[in-house]
Amino acid sequence: MNNMETEYKSGSLSLFGAIAMGTGVMIGAGIFALTGQVAELAGALFPLAFLAAAIISGSDTNCIIRSYFLPIYGYCYTLGCLSQPKRRY
């Protein structure tokens, strides 16, 4: 092998590195594209929309974690019903 091939092989990506890089690029591009679309729709209220999305994601994560420790079928639905105010008809 000549020097050029040795330098190329020492600095090239492995298969795992290429897959990890491709996955990271796709996820990162999706996050930035979606954030840009939401910012366009929300306008000046973008920080408030971002905060609302964080609260919703946090409550969903809380529900999933609780259902892991207390494996009852339909736990997330039950927790959602219990957290809502009672309606009187």
PDB file of N, CA, C and O in Angstrom:
ATOM      1  N   MET A   1       0.830  -1.190   0.000  1.00  0.00           N
ATOM      2  CA  MET A   1       0.000   0.000   0.000  1.00  0.00           C
ATOM      3  C   MET A   1       0.870   1.249   0.000  1.00  0.00           C
ATOM      4  O   MET A   1       1.938   1.296   0.611  1.00  0.00           O
ATOM      5  N   ASN A   2       0.391   2.217  -0.681  1.00  0.00           N
ATOM      6  CA  ASN A   2       1.151   3.452  -0.661  1.00  0.00           C
ATOM      7  C   ASN A   2       0.698   4.334   0.505  1.00  0.00           C
ATOM      8  O   ASN A   2      -0.253   4.003   1.213  1.00  0.00           O
ATOM      9  N   ASN A   3       1.361   5.414   0.686  1.00  0.00           N
ATOM     10  CA  ASN A   3       1.105   6.298   1.833  1.00  0.00           C
ATOM     11  C   ASN A   3      -0.304   6.889   1.789  1.00  0.00           C
ATOM     12  O   ASN A   3      -0.916   7.089   2.838  1.00  0.00           O
ATOM     13  N   MET A   4      -0.823   7.168   0.608  1.00  0.00           N
ATOM     14  CA  MET A   4      -2.151   7.769   0.483  1.00  0.00           C
ATOM     15  C   MET A   4      -3.246   6.820   0.985  1.00  0.00           C
ATOM     16  O   MET A   4      -4.173   7.255   1.667  1.00  0.00           O
ATOM     17  N   GLU A   5      -3.145   5.521   0.650  1.00  0.00           N
ATOM     18  CA  GLU A   5      -4.134   4.550   1.115  1.00  0.00           C
ATOM     19  C   GLU A   5      -4.066   4.366   2.629  1.00  0.00           C
ATOM     20  O   GLU A   5      -5.103   4.198   3.271  1.00  0.00           O
ATOM     21  N   THR A   6      -2.901   4.395   3.194  1.00  0.00           N
ATOM     22  CA  THR A   6      -2.748   4.256   4.645  1.00  0.00           C
ATOM     23  C   THR A   6      -3.371   5.446   5.366  1.00  0.00           C
ATOM     24  O   THR A   6      -4.061   5.271   6.370  1.00  0.00           O
ATOM     25  N   GLU A   7      -3.136   6.635   4.867  1.00  0.00           N
ATOM     26  CA  GLU A   7      -3.723   7.823   5.482  1.00  0.00           C
ATOM     27  C   GLU A   7      -5.243   7.811   5.364  1.00  0.00           C
ATOM     28  O   GLU A   7      -5.936   8.220   6.295  1.00  0.00           O
ATOM     29  N   TYR A   8      -5.766   7.350   4.238  1.00  0.00           N
ATOM     30  CA  TYR A   8      -7.217   7.291   4.053  1.00  0.00           C
ATOM     31  C   TYR A   8      -7.850   6.310   5.034  1.00  0.00           C
ATOM     32  O   TYR A   8      -8.867   6.628   5.651  1.00  0.00           O
ATOM     33  N   LYS A   9      -7.269   5.133   5.185  1.00  0.00           N
ATOM     34  CA  LYS A   9      -7.839   4.130   6.077  1.00  0.00           C
ATOM     35  C   LYS A   9      -7.746   4.555   7.531  1.00  0.00           C
ATOM     36  O   LYS A   9      -8.628   4.202   8.313  1.00  0.00           O
ATOM     37  N   SER A  10      -6.731   5.285   7.927  1.00  0.00           N
ATOM     38  CA  SER A  10      -6.607   5.708   9.327  1.00  0.00           C
ATOM     39  C   SER A  10      -7.622   6.800   9.668  1.00  0.00           C
ATOM     40  O   SER A  10      -8.006   6.930  10.830  1.00  0.00           O
ATOM     41  N   GLY A  11      -8.057   7.576   8.700  1.00  0.00           N
ATOM     42  CA  GLY A  11      -8.991   8.658   8.979  1.00  0.00           C
ATOM     43  C   GLY A  11     -10.412   8.392   8.525  1.00  0.00           C
ATOM     44  O   GLY A  11     -11.252   9.289   8.597  1.00  0.00           O
ATOM     45  N   SER A  12     -10.712   7.169   8.051  1.00  0.00           N
ATOM     46  CA  SER A  12     -12.048   6.895   7.528  1.00  0.00           C
ATOM     47  C   SER A  12     -13.001   6.457   8.634  1.00  0.00           C
ATOM     48  O   SER A  12     -12.584   6.069   9.725  1.00  0.00           O
ATOM     49  N   LEU A  13     -14.272   6.531   8.326  1.00  0.00           N
ATOM     50  CA  LEU A  13     -15.302   6.124   9.284  1.00  0.00           C
ATOM     51  C   LEU A  13     -15.502   4.621   9.248  1.00  0.00           C
ATOM     52  O   LEU A  13     -15.355   3.973   8.211  1.00  0.00           O
ATOM     53  N   SER A  14     -15.841   4.089  10.406  1.00  0.00           N
ATOM     54  CA  SER A  14     -16.230   2.684  10.438  1.00  0.00           C
ATOM     55  C   SER A  14     -17.717   2.596  10.082  1.00  0.00           C
ATOM     56  O   SER A  14     -18.385   3.621   9.947  1.00  0.00           O
ATOM     57  N   LEU A  15     -18.226   1.393   9.934  1.00  0.00           N
ATOM     58  CA  LEU A  15     -19.644   1.219   9.623  1.00  0.00           C
ATOM     59  C   LEU A  15     -20.506   1.765  10.750  1.00  0.00           C
ATOM     60  O   LEU A  15     -21.495   2.454  10.500  1.00  0.00           O
ATOM     61  N   PHE A  16     -20.135   1.462  11.991  1.00  0.00           N
ATOM     62  CA  PHE A  16     -20.887   1.969  13.141  1.00  0.00           C
ATOM     63  C   PHE A  16     -20.857   3.498  13.184  1.00  0.00           C
ATOM     64  O   PHE A  16     -21.877   4.130  13.456  1.00  0.00           O
ATOM     65  N   GLY A  17     -19.703   4.087  12.920  1.00  0.00           N
ATOM     66  CA  GLY A  17     -19.590   5.544  12.917  1.00  0.00           C
ATOM     67  C   GLY A  17     -20.438   6.186  11.830  1.00  0.00           C
ATOM     68  O   GLY A  17     -21.044   7.235  12.050  1.00  0.00           O
ATOM     69  N   ALA A  18     -20.484   5.564  10.666  1.00  0.00           N
ATOM     70  CA  ALA A  18     -21.290   6.098   9.564  1.00  0.00           C
ATOM     71  C   ALA A  18     -22.779   6.011   9.883  1.00  0.00           C
ATOM     72  O   ALA A  18     -23.531   6.941   9.591  1.00  0.00           O
ATOM     73  N   ILE A  19     -23.211   4.890  10.487  1.00  0.00           N
ATOM     74  CA  ILE A  19     -24.624   4.751  10.859  1.00  0.00           C
ATOM     75  C   ILE A  19     -24.992   5.750  11.943  1.00  0.00           C
ATOM     76  O   ILE A  19     -26.046   6.381  11.869  1.00  0.00           O
ATOM     77  N   ALA A  20     -24.135   5.902  12.952  1.00  0.00           N
ATOM     78  CA  ALA A  20     -24.399   6.853  14.033  1.00  0.00           C
ATOM     79  C   ALA A  20     -24.451   8.290  13.508  1.00  0.00           C
ATOM     80  O   ALA A  20     -25.298   9.077  13.929  1.00  0.00           O
ATOM     81  N   MET A  21     -23.558   8.621  12.604  1.00  0.00           N
ATOM     82  CA  MET A  21     -23.534   9.973  12.044  1.00  0.00           C
ATOM     83  C   MET A  21     -24.780  10.231  11.197  1.00  0.00           C
ATOM     84  O   MET A  21     -25.376  11.304  11.285  1.00  0.00           O
ATOM     85  N   GLY A  22     -25.175   9.261  10.381  1.00  0.00           N
ATOM     86  CA  GLY A  22     -26.375   9.420   9.563  1.00  0.00           C
ATOM     87  C   GLY A  22     -27.631   9.553  10.405  1.00  0.00           C
ATOM     88  O   GLY A  22     -28.502  10.369  10.105  1.00  0.00           O
ATOM     89  N   THR A  23     -27.727   8.747  11.467  1.00  0.00           N
ATOM     90  CA  THR A  23     -28.887   8.835  12.354  1.00  0.00           C
ATOM     91  C   THR A  23     -28.938  10.190  13.047  1.00  0.00           C
ATOM     92  O   THR A  23     -30.000  10.807  13.125  1.00  0.00           O
ATOM     93  N   GLY A  24     -27.812  10.652  13.545  1.00  0.00           N
ATOM     94  CA  GLY A  24     -27.761  11.952  14.211  1.00  0.00           C
ATOM     95  C   GLY A  24     -28.115  13.097  13.283  1.00  0.00           C
ATOM     96  O   GLY A  24     -28.800  14.037  13.685  1.00  0.00           O
ATOM     97  N   VAL A  25     -27.658  13.027  12.056  1.00  0.00           N
ATOM     98  CA  VAL A  25     -27.962  14.078  11.076  1.00  0.00           C
ATOM     99  C   VAL A  25     -29.460  14.104  10.775  1.00  0.00           C
ATOM    100  O   VAL A  25     -30.054  15.181  10.713  1.00  0.00           O
ATOM    101  N   MET A  26     -30.073  12.945  10.589  1.00  0.00           N
ATOM    102  CA  MET A  26     -31.503  12.895  10.265  1.00  0.00           C
ATOM    103  C   MET A  26     -32.360  13.395  11.430  1.00  0.00           C
ATOM    104  O   MET A  26     -33.299  14.164  11.225  1.00  0.00           O
ATOM    105  N   ILE A  27     -32.041  12.964  12.640  1.00  0.00           N
ATOM    106  CA  ILE A  27     -32.817  13.402  13.804  1.00  0.00           C
ATOM    107  C   ILE A  27     -32.615  14.890  14.031  1.00  0.00           C
ATOM    108  O   ILE A  27     -33.579  15.613  14.282  1.00  0.00           O
ATOM    109  N   GLY A  28     -31.388  15.354  13.949  1.00  0.00           N
ATOM    110  CA  GLY A  28     -31.111  16.776  14.165  1.00  0.00           C
ATOM    111  C   GLY A  28     -31.794  17.663  13.136  1.00  0.00           C
ATOM    112  O   GLY A  28     -32.339  18.711  13.482  1.00  0.00           O
ATOM    113  N   ALA A  29     -31.768  17.251  11.879  1.00  0.00           N
ATOM    114  CA  ALA A  29     -32.426  18.038  10.834  1.00  0.00           C
ATOM    115  C   ALA A  29     -33.934  18.073  11.052  1.00  0.00           C
ATOM    116  O   ALA A  29     -34.571  19.104  10.835  1.00  0.00           O
ATOM    117  N   GLY A  30     -34.505  16.956  11.479  1.00  0.00           N
ATOM    118  CA  GLY A  30     -35.949  16.923  11.747  1.00  0.00           C
ATOM    119  C   GLY A  30     -36.331  17.837  12.891  1.00  0.00           C
ATOM    120  O   GLY A  30     -37.349  18.526  12.825  1.00  0.00           O
ATOM    121  N   ILE A  31     -35.517  17.850  13.948  1.00  0.00           N
ATOM    122  CA  ILE A  31     -35.814  18.717  15.090  1.00  0.00           C
ATOM    123  C   ILE A  31     -35.736  20.188  14.680  1.00  0.00           C
ATOM    124  O   ILE A  31     -36.623  20.971  15.020  1.00  0.00           O
ATOM    125  N   PHE A  32     -34.693  20.565  13.957  1.00  0.00           N
ATOM    126  CA  PHE A  32     -34.556  21.961  13.555  1.00  0.00           C
ATOM    127  C   PHE A  32     -35.641  22.381  12.569  1.00  0.00           C
ATOM    128  O   PHE A  32     -36.135  23.507  12.636  1.00  0.00           O
ATOM    129  N   ALA A  33     -36.013  21.494  11.662  1.00  0.00           N
ATOM    130  CA  ALA A  33     -37.051  21.826  10.687  1.00  0.00           C
ATOM    131  C   ALA A  33     -38.397  21.999  11.377  1.00  0.00           C
ATOM    132  O   ALA A  33     -39.137  22.933  11.068  1.00  0.00           O
ATOM    133  N   LEU A  34     -38.717  21.118  12.299  1.00  0.00           N
ATOM    134  CA  LEU A  34     -39.992  21.206  13.019  1.00  0.00           C
ATOM    135  C   LEU A  34     -40.031  22.440  13.910  1.00  0.00           C
ATOM    136  O   LEU A  34     -41.063  23.106  13.998  1.00  0.00           O
ATOM    137  N   THR A  35     -38.931  22.751  14.564  1.00  0.00           N
ATOM    138  CA  THR A  35     -38.879  23.950  15.397  1.00  0.00           C
ATOM    139  C   THR A  35     -39.073  25.207  14.558  1.00  0.00           C
ATOM    140  O   THR A  35     -39.739  26.148  14.990  1.00  0.00           O
ATOM    141  N   GLY A  36     -38.503  25.225  13.378  1.00  0.00           N
ATOM    142  CA  GLY A  36     -38.676  26.374  12.489  1.00  0.00           C
ATOM    143  C   GLY A  36     -40.105  26.546  12.032  1.00  0.00           C
ATOM    144  O   GLY A  36     -40.602  27.670  11.955  1.00  0.00           O
ATOM    145  N   GLN A  37     -40.780  25.439  11.724  1.00  0.00           N
ATOM    146  CA  GLN A  37     -42.182  25.530  11.300  1.00  0.00           C
ATOM    147  C   GLN A  37     -43.074  26.010  12.439  1.00  0.00           C
ATOM    148  O   GLN A  37     -43.983  26.812  12.222  1.00  0.00           O
ATOM    149  N   VAL A  38     -42.819  25.525  13.645  1.00  0.00           N
ATOM    150  CA  VAL A  38     -43.613  25.964  14.803  1.00  0.00           C
ATOM    151  C   VAL A  38     -43.351  27.436  15.086  1.00  0.00           C
ATOM    152  O   VAL A  38     -44.277  28.173  15.426  1.00  0.00           O
ATOM    153  N   ALA A  39     -42.114  27.870  14.951  1.00  0.00           N
ATOM    154  CA  ALA A  39     -41.793  29.286  15.183  1.00  0.00           C
ATOM    155  C   ALA A  39     -42.500  30.170  14.170  1.00  0.00           C
ATOM    156  O   ALA A  39     -42.932  31.273  14.503  1.00  0.00           O
ATOM    157  N   GLU A  40     -42.620  29.702  12.956  1.00  0.00           N
ATOM    158  CA  GLU A  40     -43.313  30.482  11.927  1.00  0.00           C
ATOM    159  C   GLU A  40     -44.801  30.592  12.245  1.00  0.00           C
ATOM    160  O   GLU A  40     -45.397  31.657  12.089  1.00  0.00           O
ATOM    161  N   LEU A  41     -45.396  29.490  12.691  1.00  0.00           N
ATOM    162  CA  LEU A  41     -46.830  29.510  13.002  1.00  0.00           C
ATOM    163  C   LEU A  41     -47.141  30.293  14.280  1.00  0.00           C
ATOM    164  O   LEU A  41     -48.142  31.007  14.342  1.00  0.00           O
ATOM    165  N   ALA A  42     -46.289  30.160  15.294  1.00  0.00           N
ATOM    166  CA  ALA A  42     -46.575  30.784  16.580  1.00  0.00           C
ATOM    167  C   ALA A  42     -46.230  32.272  16.585  1.00  0.00           C
ATOM    168  O   ALA A  42     -46.805  33.037  17.358  1.00  0.00           O
ATOM    169  N   GLY A  43     -45.316  32.678  15.745  1.00  0.00           N
ATOM    170  CA  GLY A  43     -44.941  34.087  15.680  1.00  0.00           C
ATOM    171  C   GLY A  43     -44.275  34.555  16.968  1.00  0.00           C
ATOM    172  O   GLY A  43     -43.310  33.949  17.434  1.00  0.00           O
ATOM    173  N   ALA A  44     -44.794  35.632  17.536  1.00  0.00           N
ATOM    174  CA  ALA A  44     -44.196  36.210  18.736  1.00  0.00           C
ATOM    175  C   ALA A  44     -44.452  35.354  19.974  1.00  0.00           C
ATOM    176  O   ALA A  44     -43.781  35.524  20.992  1.00  0.00           O
ATOM    177  N   LEU A  45     -45.409  34.444  19.897  1.00  0.00           N
ATOM    178  CA  LEU A  45     -45.720  33.586  21.043  1.00  0.00           C
ATOM    179  C   LEU A  45     -44.923  32.283  21.025  1.00  0.00           C
ATOM    180  O   LEU A  45     -45.278  31.324  21.709  1.00  0.00           O
ATOM    181  N   PHE A  46     -43.852  32.252  20.246  1.00  0.00           N
ATOM    182  CA  PHE A  46     -43.060  31.034  20.148  1.00  0.00           C
ATOM    183  C   PHE A  46     -42.515  30.562  21.488  1.00  0.00           C
ATOM    184  O   PHE A  46     -42.589  29.365  21.768  1.00  0.00           O
ATOM    185  N   PRO A  47     -41.966  31.441  22.339  1.00  0.00           N
ATOM    186  CA  PRO A  47     -41.485  30.942  23.638  1.00  0.00           C
ATOM    187  C   PRO A  47     -42.599  30.303  24.473  1.00  0.00           C
ATOM    188  O   PRO A  47     -42.369  29.312  25.166  1.00  0.00           O
ATOM    189  N   LEU A  48     -43.798  30.871  24.403  1.00  0.00           N
ATOM    190  CA  LEU A  48     -44.924  30.296  25.136  1.00  0.00           C
ATOM    191  C   LEU A  48     -45.323  28.937  24.548  1.00  0.00           C
ATOM    192  O   LEU A  48     -45.649  28.016  25.296  1.00  0.00           O
ATOM    193  N   ALA A  49     -45.300  28.806  23.229  1.00  0.00           N
ATOM    194  CA  ALA A  49     -45.607  27.528  22.584  1.00  0.00           C
ATOM    195  C   ALA A  49     -44.551  26.486  22.928  1.00  0.00           C
ATOM    196  O   ALA A  49     -44.874  25.315  23.130  1.00  0.00           O
ATOM    197  N   PHE A  50     -43.303  26.901  22.995  1.00  0.00           N
ATOM    198  CA  PHE A  50     -42.223  25.982  23.348  1.00  0.00           C
ATOM    199  C   PHE A  50     -42.378  25.521  24.789  1.00  0.00           C
ATOM    200  O   PHE A  50     -42.148  24.350  25.089  1.00  0.00           O
ATOM    201  N   LEU A  51     -42.766  26.431  25.692  1.00  0.00           N
ATOM    202  CA  LEU A  51     -42.996  26.080  27.089  1.00  0.00           C
ATOM    203  C   LEU A  51     -44.183  25.131  27.231  1.00  0.00           C
ATOM    204  O   LEU A  51     -44.120  24.182  28.013  1.00  0.00           O
ATOM    205  N   ALA A  52     -45.263  25.373  26.488  1.00  0.00           N
ATOM    206  CA  ALA A  52     -46.422  24.484  26.529  1.00  0.00           C
ATOM    207  C   ALA A  52     -46.049  23.088  26.040  1.00  0.00           C
ATOM    208  O   ALA A  52     -46.490  22.094  26.618  1.00  0.00           O
ATOM    209  N   ALA A  53     -45.246  23.001  24.990  1.00  0.00           N
ATOM    210  CA  ALA A  53     -44.804  21.700  24.484  1.00  0.00           C
ATOM    211  C   ALA A  53     -43.936  20.987  25.509  1.00  0.00           C
ATOM    212  O   ALA A  53     -44.011  19.765  25.638  1.00  0.00           O
ATOM    213  N   ALA A  54     -43.111  21.733  26.240  1.00  0.00           N
ATOM    214  CA  ALA A  54     -42.270  21.133  27.279  1.00  0.00           C
ATOM    215  C   ALA A  54     -43.112  20.586  28.419  1.00  0.00           C
ATOM    216  O   ALA A  54     -42.810  19.518  28.953  1.00  0.00           O
ATOM    217  N   ILE A  55     -44.164  21.301  28.799  1.00  0.00           N
ATOM    218  CA  ILE A  55     -45.038  20.836  29.874  1.00  0.00           C
ATOM    219  C   ILE A  55     -45.787  19.577  29.441  1.00  0.00           C
ATOM    220  O   ILE A  55     -45.904  18.627  30.215  1.00  0.00           O
ATOM    221  N   ILE A  56     -46.289  19.568  28.222  1.00  0.00           N
ATOM    222  CA  ILE A  56     -47.005  18.393  27.716  1.00  0.00           C
ATOM    223  C   ILE A  56     -46.061  17.192  27.625  1.00  0.00           C
ATOM    224  O   ILE A  56     -46.432  16.083  28.011  1.00  0.00           O
ATOM    225  N   SER A  57     -44.855  17.404  27.122  1.00  0.00           N
ATOM    226  CA  SER A  57     -43.890  16.308  27.025  1.00  0.00           C
ATOM    227  C   SER A  57     -43.498  15.802  28.408  1.00  0.00           C
ATOM    228  O   SER A  57     -43.328  14.598  28.605  1.00  0.00           O
ATOM    229  N   GLY A  58     -43.354  16.708  29.359  1.00  0.00           N
ATOM    230  CA  GLY A  58     -43.017  16.308  30.721  1.00  0.00           C
ATOM    231  C   GLY A  58     -44.110  15.488  31.375  1.00  0.00           C
ATOM    232  O   GLY A  58     -43.825  14.507  32.061  1.00  0.00           O
ATOM    233  N   SER A  59     -45.361  15.881  31.170  1.00  0.00           N
ATOM    234  CA  SER A  59     -46.458  15.112  31.768  1.00  0.00           C
ATOM    235  C   SER A  59     -46.583  13.745  31.102  1.00  0.00           C
ATOM    236  O   SER A  59     -46.894  12.760  31.772  1.00  0.00           O
ATOM    237  N   ASP A  60     -46.349  13.673  29.812  1.00  0.00           N
ATOM    238  CA  ASP A  60     -46.387  12.390  29.122  1.00  0.00           C
ATOM    239  C   ASP A  60     -45.260  11.484  29.614  1.00  0.00           C
ATOM    240  O   ASP A  60     -45.476  10.292  29.829  1.00  0.00           O
ATOM    241  N   THR A  61     -44.071  12.034  29.793  1.00  0.00           N
ATOM    242  CA  THR A  61     -42.947  11.264  30.312  1.00  0.00           C
ATOM    243  C   THR A  61     -43.229  10.778  31.729  1.00  0.00           C
ATOM    244  O   THR A  61     -42.911   9.639  32.072  1.00  0.00           O
ATOM    245  N   ASN A  62     -43.819  11.631  32.544  1.00  0.00           N
ATOM    246  CA  ASN A  62     -44.185  11.252  33.903  1.00  0.00           C
ATOM    247  C   ASN A  62     -45.163  10.082  33.887  1.00  0.00           C
ATOM    248  O   ASN A  62     -45.028   9.148  34.677  1.00  0.00           O
ATOM    249  N   CYS A  63     -46.132  10.130  33.004  1.00  0.00           N
ATOM    250  CA  CYS A  63     -47.118   9.064  32.888  1.00  0.00           C
ATOM    251  C   CYS A  63     -46.467   7.755  32.456  1.00  0.00           C
ATOM    252  O   CYS A  63     -46.788   6.696  32.995  1.00  0.00           O
ATOM    253  N   ILE A  64     -45.572   7.818  31.505  1.00  0.00           N
ATOM    254  CA  ILE A  64     -44.905   6.608  31.031  1.00  0.00           C
ATOM    255  C   ILE A  64     -44.029   6.007  32.125  1.00  0.00           C
ATOM    256  O   ILE A  64     -43.998   4.788  32.292  1.00  0.00           O
ATOM    257  N   ILE A  65     -43.318   6.850  32.871  1.00  0.00           N
ATOM    258  CA  ILE A  65     -42.481   6.344  33.961  1.00  0.00           C
ATOM    259  C   ILE A  65     -43.337   5.719  35.050  1.00  0.00           C
ATOM    260  O   ILE A  65     -42.989   4.657  35.566  1.00  0.00           O
ATOM    261  N   ARG A  66     -44.436   6.346  35.408  1.00  0.00           N
ATOM    262  CA  ARG A  66     -45.313   5.778  36.433  1.00  0.00           C
ATOM    263  C   ARG A  66     -45.940   4.467  35.968  1.00  0.00           C
ATOM    264  O   ARG A  66     -46.089   3.536  36.760  1.00  0.00           O
ATOM    265  N   SER A  67     -46.300   4.389  34.716  1.00  0.00           N
ATOM    266  CA  SER A  67     -46.897   3.143  34.232  1.00  0.00           C
ATOM    267  C   SER A  67     -45.866   2.019  34.185  1.00  0.00           C
ATOM    268  O   SER A  67     -46.235   0.845  34.224  1.00  0.00           O
ATOM    269  N   TYR A  68     -44.588   2.359  34.103  1.00  0.00           N
ATOM    270  CA  TYR A  68     -43.549   1.335  34.147  1.00  0.00           C
ATOM    271  C   TYR A  68     -43.462   0.727  35.538  1.00  0.00           C
ATOM    272  O   TYR A  68     -43.311  -0.487  35.677  1.00  0.00           O
ATOM    273  N   PHE A  69     -43.556   1.565  36.572  1.00  0.00           N
ATOM    274  CA  PHE A  69     -43.448   1.069  37.936  1.00  0.00           C
ATOM    275  C   PHE A  69     -44.756   0.470  38.455  1.00  0.00           C
ATOM    276  O   PHE A  69     -44.740  -0.328  39.393  1.00  0.00           O
ATOM    277  N   LEU A  70     -45.869   0.843  37.863  1.00  0.00           N
ATOM    278  CA  LEU A  70     -47.163   0.308  38.274  1.00  0.00           C
ATOM    279  C   LEU A  70     -47.856  -0.214  37.015  1.00  0.00           C
ATOM    280  O   LEU A  70     -48.688   0.485  36.437  1.00  0.00           O
ATOM    281  N   PRO A  71     -47.526  -1.423  36.588  1.00  0.00           N
ATOM    282  CA  PRO A  71     -48.012  -1.913  35.288  1.00  0.00           C
ATOM    283  C   PRO A  71     -49.485  -2.313  35.310  1.00  0.00           C
ATOM    284  O   PRO A  71     -49.817  -3.490  35.448  1.00  0.00           O
ATOM    285  N   ILE A  72     -50.340  -1.345  35.177  1.00  0.00           N
ATOM    286  CA  ILE A  72     -51.774  -1.588  35.073  1.00  0.00           C
ATOM    287  C   ILE A  72     -52.180  -1.192  33.661  1.00  0.00           C
ATOM    288  O   ILE A  72     -51.791  -0.128  33.180  1.00  0.00           O
ATOM    289  N   TYR A  73     -52.954  -2.034  32.996  1.00  0.00           N
ATOM    290  CA  TYR A  73     -53.373  -1.743  31.634  1.00  0.00           C
ATOM    291  C   TYR A  73     -54.235  -0.480  31.617  1.00  0.00           C
ATOM    292  O   TYR A  73     -55.214  -0.387  32.358  1.00  0.00           O
ATOM    293  N   GLY A  74     -53.881   0.475  30.791  1.00  0.00           N
ATOM    294  CA  GLY A  74     -54.641   1.712  30.680  1.00  0.00           C
ATOM    295  C   GLY A  74     -54.305   2.733  31.744  1.00  0.00           C
ATOM    296  O   GLY A  74     -55.112   3.619  32.026  1.00  0.00           O
ATOM    297  N   TYR A  75     -53.122   2.628  32.344  1.00  0.00           N
ATOM    298  CA  TYR A  75     -52.771   3.530  33.435  1.00  0.00           C
ATOM    299  C   TYR A  75     -52.685   4.977  32.969  1.00  0.00           C
ATOM    300  O   TYR A  75     -53.126   5.879  33.681  1.00  0.00           O
ATOM    301  N   CYS A  76     -52.128   5.212  31.794  1.00  0.00           N
ATOM    302  CA  CYS A  76     -51.999   6.592  31.307  1.00  0.00           C
ATOM    303  C   CYS A  76     -53.378   7.216  31.079  1.00  0.00           C
ATOM    304  O   CYS A  76     -53.585   8.394  31.371  1.00  0.00           O
ATOM    305  N   TYR A  77     -54.315   6.425  30.560  1.00  0.00           N
ATOM    306  CA  TYR A  77     -55.675   6.923  30.366  1.00  0.00           C
ATOM    307  C   TYR A  77     -56.322   7.232  31.712  1.00  0.00           C
ATOM    308  O   TYR A  77     -56.968   8.267  31.870  1.00  0.00           O
ATOM    309  N   THR A  78     -56.147   6.330  32.686  1.00  0.00           N
ATOM    310  CA  THR A  78     -56.725   6.532  34.011  1.00  0.00           C
ATOM    311  C   THR A  78     -56.130   7.765  34.670  1.00  0.00           C
ATOM    312  O   THR A  78     -56.861   8.561  35.260  1.00  0.00           O
ATOM    313  N   LEU A  79     -54.826   7.935  34.581  1.00  0.00           N
ATOM    314  CA  LEU A  79     -54.188   9.109  35.171  1.00  0.00           C
ATOM    315  C   LEU A  79     -54.685  10.383  34.507  1.00  0.00           C
ATOM    316  O   LEU A  79     -54.886  11.392  35.181  1.00  0.00           O
ATOM    317  N   GLY A  80     -54.887  10.350  33.190  1.00  0.00           N
ATOM    318  CA  GLY A  80     -55.421  11.521  32.494  1.00  0.00           C
ATOM    319  C   GLY A  80     -56.832  11.850  32.943  1.00  0.00           C
ATOM    320  O   GLY A  80     -57.177  13.021  33.097  1.00  0.00           O
ATOM    321  N   CYS A  81     -57.651  10.826  33.155  1.00  0.00           N
ATOM    322  CA  CYS A  81     -59.026  11.065  33.620  1.00  0.00           C
ATOM    323  C   CYS A  81     -59.044  11.609  35.036  1.00  0.00           C
ATOM    324  O   CYS A  81     -59.865  12.470  35.351  1.00  0.00           O
ATOM    325  N   LEU A  82     -58.157  11.125  35.900  1.00  0.00           N
ATOM    326  CA  LEU A  82     -58.125  11.586  37.281  1.00  0.00           C
ATOM    327  C   LEU A  82     -57.595  13.010  37.393  1.00  0.00           C
ATOM    328  O   LEU A  82     -57.946  13.730  38.328  1.00  0.00           O
ATOM    329  N   SER A  83     -56.760  13.418  36.457  1.00  0.00           N
ATOM    330  CA  SER A  83     -56.178  14.755  36.536  1.00  0.00           C
ATOM    331  C   SER A  83     -57.101  15.834  35.979  1.00  0.00           C
ATOM    332  O   SER A  83     -56.853  17.022  36.187  1.00  0.00           O
ATOM    333  N   GLN A  84     -58.151  15.442  35.280  1.00  0.00           N
ATOM    334  CA  GLN A  84     -59.088  16.406  34.710  1.00  0.00           C
ATOM    335  C   GLN A  84     -60.151  16.780  35.735  1.00  0.00           C
ATOM    336  O   GLN A  84     -60.542  15.943  36.548  1.00  0.00           O
ATOM    337  N   PRO A  85     -60.624  18.023  35.708  1.00  0.00           N
ATOM    338  CA  PRO A  85     -61.704  18.391  36.626  1.00  0.00           C
ATOM    339  C   PRO A  85     -62.990  17.641  36.275  1.00  0.00           C
ATOM    340  O   PRO A  85     -63.239  17.315  35.114  1.00  0.00           O
ATOM    341  N   LYS A  86     -63.785  17.381  37.284  1.00  0.00           N
ATOM    342  CA  LYS A  86     -65.039  16.662  37.076  1.00  0.00           C
ATOM    343  C   LYS A  86     -66.034  17.561  36.345  1.00  0.00           C
ATOM    344  O   LYS A  86     -66.163  18.746  36.655  1.00  0.00           O
ATOM    345  N   ARG A  87     -66.730  16.983  35.376  1.00  0.00           N
ATOM    346  CA  ARG A  87     -67.733  17.739  34.619  1.00  0.00           C
ATOM    347  C   ARG A  87     -69.117  17.431  35.160  1.00  0.00           C
ATOM    348  O   ARG A  87     -69.455  16.274  35.414  1.00  0.00           O
ATOM    349  N   ARG A  88     -69.889  18.442  35.330  1.00  0.00           N
ATOM    350  CA  ARG A  88     -71.278  18.253  35.780  1.00  0.00           C
ATOM    351  C   ARG A  88     -72.206  18.595  34.633  1.00  0.00           C
ATOM    352  O   ARG A  88     -72.161  19.697  34.087  1.00  0.00           O
ATOM    353  N   TYR A  89     -73.031  17.656  34.279  1.00  0.00           N
ATOM    354  CA  TYR A  89     -73.948  17.860  33.161  1.00  0.00           C
ATOM    355  C   TYR A  89     -75.345  18.074  33.673  1.00  0.00           C
ATOM    356  O   TYR A  89     -76.269  18.265  32.883  1.00  0.00           O
TER     357      TYR A  89
END
